[in-house]
Amino acid sequence: MKALMKHLLIQFRMDIRERGTLMTYYLIPLVFYLFIGAVFTSVNPLVKNTLAASMAVFAATMGAVLGTPVPVVKMRESGVLRAYRVSGIPGWAVPFIHGISAFLHLLIVSSIILITAPVFFCAGRPQDYTAFFLTLVMLLFSTIAIGMLIGAAARSQSMAVMLSQMVFLPTVVLSGIMFPASMLPEPLRMLGRLLVGTYAMEAFSGLAYGLATDFSAPWSILVGACIGILAAGLAMLRFRRMGKSP
Amino acid sequence: MPDSIRPSEAMELICAWHRIPPRRDLLNMFGLDPQSRKQYREMSTGQKRRLHLALALACDPAVVILDEPTAGLDVQGRAQLHEAIRRLRHSGVTILMATHDMAEAETLCDRVAILVRGRIATIGTPAQITSAGLGETRIILRTQKNCLLPGRDIGGARFVRQEEDYGTWLCRDAAASVVALLQEVQRAGDTVEDLRVERPSLEERFLELVERDAS
């Protein structure tokens, strides 16, 4: 446990030193949040109601799906994973610590958004903070699991970026963070149901803000978590297989 | 190592997983500052190699395997790593090192095995290996009046080549051959300006073994 905590502390500090990670975890989500908060809320005042939630979904998806896979692929390509293994660090620990560190960073960003949105942009506050954080935990877990799966499956960094974009861009457009998913044509709405972001938005709206939702908010948390568990399981299998190869 | 890790953090990480206190003494031993805020990406190749070596020693292994440890290093980095390996050797750690650099093997190793086509062609101390086989000692000599040039065989010394004013002889008994050559110079009323006696190098022995294998 002590080793795990030490590793986590070092990984957390290393993430802060990495310019690319800082950009995807903090800078771009916060700049985008400020832009949406300043401009989009005057175009569509309804956005204010769930601004913190939608920007948390954006930040989590950006950080986890775009931010985590490339460093994982880089670690594999440069032999860092192998070096860790031969140094006596268990194979599972590296992606696990990487995921936990990403979780903490994205939790910080989401909390900044949650605290500042009502102050800066008169955004709606969640009625139920417990539900907000429960949904946020599900969102972070599932998106990081997807990020790890991409990192474990992609053969190169460019492929990882491509796969990440295939999840990130549809999430921005189809999950309801920019405009309500109910405004989308039926085929796109169905496509949106493959995304964790959609279920997170439904759960935020229904459970944390007490708004009407397209489908059951508690079930949204469950479905979102199931997607995360599936992705985490597949990523673990892939990492385990990597651990056996020389 | 990850690009953004610091040497002290790398040491803390490895030691934490081995449940031992961080071995900052090893960083000092290999000339790495434990307080350094330098990240791995900012370190020179030589510093990285020394860090790897320090990390490998963190849990006091009985045997360390080094594969081409000085490949790609500059002269200074190479000298520093050689010094680190020497210190390690004196501390009692067994080092198994693979290298293409025969001079490195000759200066650092207690025992050397020469591999030809994946098989051990010879094994022993550098002195044993170089004195085996043809094992001829080279005598390089220059005199004031070039009395021995153009060269000829003298005593047990076989003349092999002339380069400018220098003549080169090969012999088995270096002491007797040097005496014979000096007597010849004396007889001719000449004076020795430069005399070098070089025992066969590991590299020459290696080439000899490869040639023998090919033939």
Chai-1 contact restraints between the chains, C-beta under 6 A:
chainA,res_idxA,chainB,res_idxB,connection_type,confidence,min_distance_angstrom,max_distance_angstrom,comment,restraint_id
A,A3,B,A16,contact,1.0,0.0,6.0,A-B,restraint_1
A,A3,B,W17,contact,1.0,0.0,6.0,A-B,restraint_2
A,K6,B,A16,contact,1.0,0.0,6.0,A-B,restraint_3
A,H7,B,L13,contact,1.0,0.0,6.0,A-B,restraint_4
A,I10,B,E9,contact,1.0,0.0,6.0,A-B,restraint_5
A,I10,B,L13,contact,1.0,0.0,6.0,A-B,restraint_6
A,M14,B,P2,contact,1.0,0.0,6.0,A-B,restraint_7
A,M14,B,S4,contact,1.0,0.0,6.0,A-B,restraint_8
A,M14,B,I5,contact,1.0,0.0,6.0,A-B,restraint_9
A,R17,B,S4,contact,1.0,0.0,6.0,A-B,restraint_10
A,E18,B,S4,contact,1.0,0.0,6.0,A-B,restraint_11
A,V80,B,P2,contact,1.0,0.0,6.0,A-B,restraint_12
A,S87,B,I14,contact,1.0,0.0,6.0,A-B,restraint_13
A,G88,B,W17,contact,1.0,0.0,6.0,A-B,restraint_14
A,G88,B,H18,contact,1.0,0.0,6.0,A-B,restraint_15
A,I89,B,W17,contact,1.0,0.0,6.0,A-B,restraint_16
